[in-house]
Amino acid sequence: MTHKTIFDKRNISMMMDLYELTMANGYFTQEQQGHRVAFDVFYRRNPDQGGFAIFAGLEQILQYLEGMRFEAEDIEYLRGLHLFNEDFLAYLSRFRFTGDVYAFPEGTVMYPNEPIITVVADLVQAQIVETELLAQVNHQSLVATKANRIVRAAAGRAVSDFGARRAHNNDAAVLGARACYIGGVTGTATVSAGQEFDIPVGGTMAHSWVMFYQDELTAFRKFAEVYPDNCILLVDTYDVLRQGVPHAIQVFDEMKARGVASKNYGIRLDSGDLAYLSREARRMLDEAGYADAKIVVSNSLDEYTITSILDQGGRIDSFGVGERMITAKSDPVFGAVYKLCAVSGEDGVWEPRIKVSETVEKITNPGLKRVYRVYNTEGQAFADLIAGQDGVTDEDVKKGIVVIDPERPWKKRLFRDCTLRELQTKVMEGGRRTGPAPSVREIAAYVRRQLDNEIWDEEQRFENPHKHYIDMTSDYYNMKMNMLEEKTHG
């Protein structure tokens, strides 16, 4: 199925920081054309002190790169800033991205300081795409990661995205719903996200429906007439246990008497002590003969409140999660960066580049790299491995690979009796995709497979998760150390 995208109706090529264009103009006027460079996208720490993050946003990045162009009004606006060479503006007027992109599959469980995306392109092209790449990775990866934490806290119970009205804008709502689904939610209340990405949509009842009618019982009866197969009644407008739940039971009795067998019925709680109220509501529903009636809860939920509610014995079938998931409220900055890592010389040989900083975590990993996930004989991923451009061969694996933990360089290990899977693949060549895009459902399934089969339970803890090893081959580590020595001591 082909879906419309937000990029079909508008051109967002100008969504960039001004310095992308001023630097590109400088390169265009000062350097010979044809310099090819490589930039890495990576992040430095996991949100919420978690054990990992989930990569999302790649599809929108590829759409952006394929459709990138500057309209006549864009050129006129830039000319009016009096910052740009006319030849550069002429170049922009016929601009098309023609570079190559290597990336992890969208939905990959990922870790800090490894290249999620590598852009290899003409210097000017590589420079001006930075802002949009980071905007997509930072937003969607953050929300997908938060959603997955919430889904894990729900321990098998359904979680739905209720976040549109609290999202920061329309795009944040729609693309946030996409990211939530990648992270593991079962559906969304955002209709446009359902239409665009084929995500299941659902909803219950508004307080305004109950308040419009003179009494709650009438409101419930009217709703049941219109939606007998989706009869989730909102019971907290007035008094949950003395009015809301009894009135819901009365409506369910009336439906049964009419021979109406609802496919999906129950109650929703949106305020109060959700652990206590859900326990009491469950007891009342069960005693009335409605053991299969669902209890749905909402109201400022996240992984911490859900864990607390369930620890207190909350009897809940489904969670509707809004503001704290769609905004990743507890840790709302993902922090992915875009750094130059290599420049191609006139002889076509790639020369590594490194950023040095007084802050150790800001020192970059230089050069073209290859990243591998390393699995033990039971199929569990126990490390990721960064190697140089030539990578690791099957023969290397047979002999055993000497690896170094860059944070503890005195700890050398030998990888043998293991399997390596290379994480980056070429997803764009010459500005065009190398293959069809996976559906959002396929991406979400990929996330589930990794967490169910590959990623240690200890890494999935909310408190003090095990830290995944990010090792380097000894050759790559030594190259990096030699560059640091050269740059800091001449």
ABEGO torsion letter per residue (X at the ends): XBBBBAAAABBAAABBBAAAAAAAAAAAAABBBGBBBBBBBBBABBBGGBABBBBBGAAAAAAAAAABBBBAAAAAAAAAAGABBAAAAAAAAABBBABBBBBBBBGBBBBBGBBABBBBBBAAAAAAAAAAAAAAAAAAAAAAAAAAAAAAAAGGBBBBBAAAAABABAAAAAAAAAAAAAAGBABBABAAAAAAAGBBBBBBBBAAAAAABABAAAAAAAAAAABAABBBBBAAAABAAAAAAAAAAAAAAAAAAAGBBBABBEBBBABEBAAAAAAAAAAAAAAAGBAABBBBBBGGBBAAAAAAAAAAGBBBABBBBBAAAAAGAABABAGBBBBBABBBBAAGBBBBBBBBBABAAABBBBEBBBBBBBBBAAGBBABBBBBBAAEBBAAAAAAEBBBBBAABAABBBBBBGBBBBBABBBABBGGBBABBBBBAAAAAAAAAAAAAAABBAAAABABGBBBBBBBBBAAAAAAAAAAAAAAAAX
